[in-house]
Amino acid sequence: MSVGQGLHAFARELYPICRSITGGGVRRTLALIGQRLPLALREVPSGTRIFDWEVPPEWNIEDAYVLDPRGAPVVSFADHNLHIVSYSEPVQLSLSLEQLQARLHTLPAAPDWIPYRTSYYQRSWGFCLPHRQFSQLPPGRYHACVRSRLQPGSLTYGEWYLPGRTRQEVLLFTHICHPSLANDNASGMALLPALAAWLASAPRRYSYRAVFAPGTIGSLCWLKANEQRLGRVAHGLVLGLLGDAAPLTYKRSRRGDCEIDRVAAYVLRDPALTGALIPFEPYGYDERQLCSPGFNLPVGRLTRSVNGGYPQYHSSADDLGLIRPAALAQSLAVCQRILSVLEDNRRWVGTHTKGEPRLGKRGLYGSTGGGSPAMRERSLLWILNQADGSASLLDIAERSGVAFDEIAAAAGELARVRLLREAPDAAGAKAKAKPPPRRPS
């Protein structure tokens, strides 16, 4: 099975679960993710004040349906999770077609699709169905039944922590609250565990934290719980919508000029990706909370299509046929590439700055002079010239036109012969304390 096929297979496991911002569906989802990644689960009780918000009652649903005047089912939650408005309160009543129509949601422009609708913070109920079916409902009395529970419980989120050589963290975030939507959000939930497993396969400079939380209220809960240590977040990525056929799109952080913004722009500049960059705006996913003025974290967002940017968005047409193994595999590879550049993008100081040091006697330069310098030697010279502690390797790569990997490899060679030392104020500078043991935190 290829990488992409494996990611698609996991998305297929996650897709059928009825998720919302709380409840058993969220916990079942986290249990599946936990089989691939050791998660620490956090429970935030209903009624907890979270900044200007409050954790709502926990919602769980057993069944929901509408019967027509003859007693035949019109819509049934058993047929598709999207048939019920998420967080619908329990009801059992008879009503006219006119009364029922006020509780029905459709997509007239896509008459065969079921829309996705929610009512998290206002007690209500409703059903969603294809507009073609809605337009053919006969007059008469209908029976609506929602067997759900809204009661004190908790909001659940999961996180995974990988300690690195420093305590500075890279935050990786995906939302876990959408039922039976493949691109939004099974693709992000399938990809992030694979990315975390790759990170854990080798020692890292940064520490990494992956958070799987319900959208908006979940990220706010995480921010509230971690408010005193947010200064450790050096970089961050919100991940979602990573399985469709559109080119990759990076949304800049609120700051707009963070290192993660520059690295993502550099990676997506690869002609093979035809990637797009978009500016920050206060609409989207959990970057809205992570980048809110009181936090202003250095966090961008990586998607393929953007939220609301493809016809199938928030409808039953966002199904497993929309996401492609090849797109998932490429999305994972780009995430790995962004994090690899972040890991290697250091600032160095030369130990011999008055003139060039002799590279030949250190085995770093060709024995015959007079010709044009090879790319490796050119990389060495560029680093030695720029290594005054102010320029990162990405700065040098962009200024020189030499590929980042060539520059990073050359820096490693120079450091090994002690012609470079890492700048003391570099992001991710060496920690003095011994790293903590590798365990979920």
N, C-alpha and C positions, 0 to 999 in steps of 0.2 A: 504494500500500500504506500503510495507517495505521500509526501508531507501534506499536500493540498487535500488529498482524499481523506487522510486522517482528520484534518481539521473539519472537513465537511461532514464526516461521520459523527464527530462529536456535536456539531451544530444540529444534526438530525436527532440526536438524543435529547438535546435541550429544547428543541422547537415545540414539542407537544405540551409542555408544562404550562399550566395557567398561572402566570406570575402577576403580581401587582407590587405595590410598595411595601406590603407586609404580608404575612401569612405563610401557610404551608408550602405554597408553590415556590416562594423565595427559598425556603429551607431545603426543599428537594433539589432545587437548582444548585445551591451551595454544597449540598452533599455530593452531587455528581462532580462538581469542580474539585471538591476535596479528595476525590479518588485520584486526581491527577496532581494535586498540589496541596501540601499540608496547610490548611487554613486555620487561623484563629477566628472563631465566631464571636461577634459582639451583639448583645441584645440591648436595645434602648426602650425602656417601658413606655407604653402609651401614656400620653399626657405630659411627657417630659418637655419642658421649654427648651427650644433650640434657637437661640437668637430671637428673631421675630416670628418663629414658627412653633408648632407644637406637634409632637408625634401623634398621629391619629389613632383611633381604635384599630385593632388588628382585624383584617377582613379575610374571611374564608368562605368559599362557596361550594355547595354540594350539587345543586341542579338549578336550572332555570329554563322556562319554556313559555311559549304563547300558543294557545289552542284557538282555532277559528270557530265560527258559529256551529260547525258540524262536529267539533271535537277533534279535528285533525291538527297535527302540529304545524305551526307556521314557522317558528324559529325555535331552535333547541341548543342550549349550551353544550349538550353532549356531542353535537355535530361539529362545532368550532368554538374555540375559546373567545373569539372576537364577537360572537353573537350577543354577549352580555356587556353592558357598560360596566367597566371595572369599578368596584366599590359600590355596586348597587345594593341598596338596603333590602331586607326581606319584604316580600309582598305576596298576597294571595287574594285576588279580587277579579270581579267581572266588570267589564267596561265596554263602551261602544267603540266602533271603529274610529270615530272622531276623537274620542278620549285617548285611545291607544296610539293614534298617529302622532300625538304630541310627545310620546315616549319612544318613538322609533327614529333611528338615524340611518341615512343612506348616503350614497355618492352618486348623484344624478349623472355626473360626467363619466362615470365608470359603472354602468348599471349592473354589472355582474360581480362586483367586488363588495366585500363586507368592510365597512370602516372600523377603525379602532377608536373608541371613545372612553373617557374616564370621568369620574366624579369623586375625587379623593377627599376633598375638604368641605363638601356640601352634601348633606344627606339627600339622596335622590335614587332613582332607578331608571333603567331603560334597556332597550335592545337595539342591536344593529343587524341589518340584513341588506341583501342586494336590492338596488332601487327597482330593478325589473320585477322582482317578487312583490315589493311594496306597492307598486302601481296596480297590481292585479288583486289586491285584497278585497273581498266582497263585503258589503255592509252587513251589520248585525252585531251580536254580542260576542266578545272575546274573553278568554280567561287567561290572565297573566299570573305566573308563579315564579318567584325567586326564592330559593331556599339558600340563604346566606346568613352569615353571622358577623356582626360588628360588635366587638366586645373588647374589654381591656386585655392587652397582650403586649406585644413588643414589635419593634422594627429590628430586623436582622441584617447584618452585613458581615462580610468576611474579609480578612486581610492576611497577606503573606509577607514575611520580612526576610531579606537576605542581607546579612551584615557584610560589608566590604572592608577595605583597608582604612577607610575614613568613615566618619559618622554622617557625612553629607549624603543626602538621599536623592534618588531619582524616584519620583512618584508616578505610578502607572494606574490609571483609573478606568473602569468600565461600568456601565449601568446594567442592572439585572432585573428590571421591573416590567418588561414588555412580554405579553403572552403571544406565542405563535406568530412572531415576526422574525424572519430569518436573517435579513441584513441588519435590521434594527430590532433585537440586539443579540441574536444568537451568534452572529459572526464575531463580535467583540469578546463574548464570553468563551468562545471556542479558541480564539487566538491567544488571549492573555496567558492562560496556563502554559501553552507551548512556549511562549516568549519567556516566561519565568523559569521553566525547566532549562531552556538554553542558557539563561543567565547563571543558573546554579551549576552549570557544567564546568565552570572554570573560575578561579579567583578573580575578583573585581576590585577596582579602585573605589567606586562608589558603593554605598549601600542601596538596596532597592526595596521598595514597598509597593505591592500590588493590592489594590482595593477593589472589591466587587460589592457594589452597593446600589440600592434603589436610587433612581434619579432624583435630584434636587434635595429632598429631605434626607436621603442617605448620605450624600456628600456633606450636607450641613451637619449631620450627626458626627461624621468623621472629623470635620473641622473643629467642632466643639470639643470633642474628646482629645484632640491633638493640638489645641491652640497654643499651648506653652512650648511646643517643640517644632513649630512650623518653620523656624529659622533654619532648620536642617535641610529643608527642601531646596536643593540646588537647581533641579530641572524636573519637568513633569510632562506627561502626555496623557490626554484623554483619548481612549480608543473606542471606535464603533463604526458601523456601516462599512465594513472592510471586506465584504464578499461579492459585491456586484461588479459589473464590467466597466464601470467608469474609471478614469484615471485617478490616482491618489491625489488627495487635497489636504494641504496643511493649513490650519487656521492659526494665525499668530497669537501669542499671549497678549494680554492687555497692555503690557509694557511695550511690546512690539519689537524690541531689540535685544531680547534675552539670548543667551548662548544656544538654548534649544531652538529658538527661532532661526538663528543663523545656520545651525547644523542641519536642521530639517530642510531649509532652503537649499543648502549645498547638496544634500543627498538627492532631493527631487529635481535638481538641475540635470541629472543624468538624462541624456536624450532618449534612452530606452524606456523611461518612465512616463514622459510627457506629463509630469506632475504639475499641479497648480498650487499657488499660494494665495490665500485670502486674508484680509485684515481681520483683526478682532472686532466682534460686535457682541452686544449683550443678549444674544439669542443663540440657543444651541443646546449643548448638553452640560455636563457638570463643570466645564471650564467657566461657566457663568458664576458659579459659587466660589471656585478655587481662585478666580481672578477678580472677585468682588473687591471694592476699594479697601476694605479693612484687612484683606489678606494679600491681594495683588501678587499671588505666587507666580513664579516663572514657569507657567504651564501652557502648552499649546494643545492642539487637537489634531489627530490624524484620522481621516475618513477616506472613502472613495467618493461616492456621491455625498452631498451634504444633506443635513436634515431638511426635509421638505423639498429636496432637489431632484427627486425622481418620481415618476407617476405612481409607483406602487407604494410609496411611503405611507405608513400607518394604515395599511389595508391588508386584506387577505391575500392580495397578489404579491405581497412581500413574503413569498414562500420559499421552500428549499430549492425550487427551480431557478430562483433569481440569483442565488449565490453560487459561485463557481470555484471548484478546487484550485484552479490555476490562479485566480484572483486572491484567494485566501493565502496561498503559498507565497505569492509576491508581496502581499501586505505584511506577512510575517518577516520575510527577508528584508523589507525596507525598515521595519521596526528594529531588527537586529543591526542593520547598517547604521541607523541613527544613533543607537546606543553604543555601538563600537566606536564611532567617531567621537562621541561625548567622552568615552573612556580614555581615548588617546589624545584628546585635544588639550594638551598641557602647555604651560609657559616654561621656557627654559632660560637659563643664564649661562653664557659661555665662560669657561674658566681661563681662556686666553683671548683677550679682546683687543690687544694692541697688535694689529696685523693678523693675518690668518695663521693659525697654528699649522705646523707641518703634518699633513695627513699621511704622506708617504711613509714616514718612519713608524707610523702607527698601523700600517697595513691597510689604509683606507683610500689610497690614491694609486692610480696606475703608475707603473715604473717608467713609462716612456712619455715624455712631454711633447707639446707642440700641437697636438690635435685638439678638436673641440671636446669639452668635457661631456662625458656620458651623463645620462639622466640621473643616475645614482650620485655621481660626483657633483653634478649641478645642485642636487638636493642638499648635499652636505654643505656646499658653499652658501646656499641661501640661508640655511639654518644658522650657521656660524655668524653670518652677517646680521641676522635679525634677532639673535638670542641675547637680548638685553633685559628680559623679564617682562617686557611690555606687550610682546606679540605672541599670540597663541599659534599652535601649529596650523590651525585653520586660517588664521590671518596670513601666515607665510604661504600656504597652499594657494590661497586666492590671489595674493600679490604676485607670486611667481608663475602661476599657471601650471605648476606641477601638481599631479594628483595627490590627494591627501595621504593615501596609503604609502606613496613613495616618500613623502616628507616624514611621516611617522616612522617608517622603517629606518630612514637615515638618522633621525633623532635618537633612535634606540642604539644604533651603531656608535654615535658620538658619545652617548651617555656611558656606554660600556668601556670606552677608553678614557673616560673622565674628562672629556672636553666640554661636557654640559653637566649642569646640576639643576634640579627642578627649582623653579622660583618659589620662595617661601610663602608668597601670598597667592599662589595659584589655587584656583578652585580645585578642591580635592587634594590639597597638600597632605603630606604623610601625617597620619595620626600618631601621637606619642604613645597613647595607651595601646595595649594588646587588644586586637579585635575580639568582640564577644563571640561565644560559641554560635554555630549556625543552628538556629531554631526559629520557629514562628514567633513573632512578637506582636 
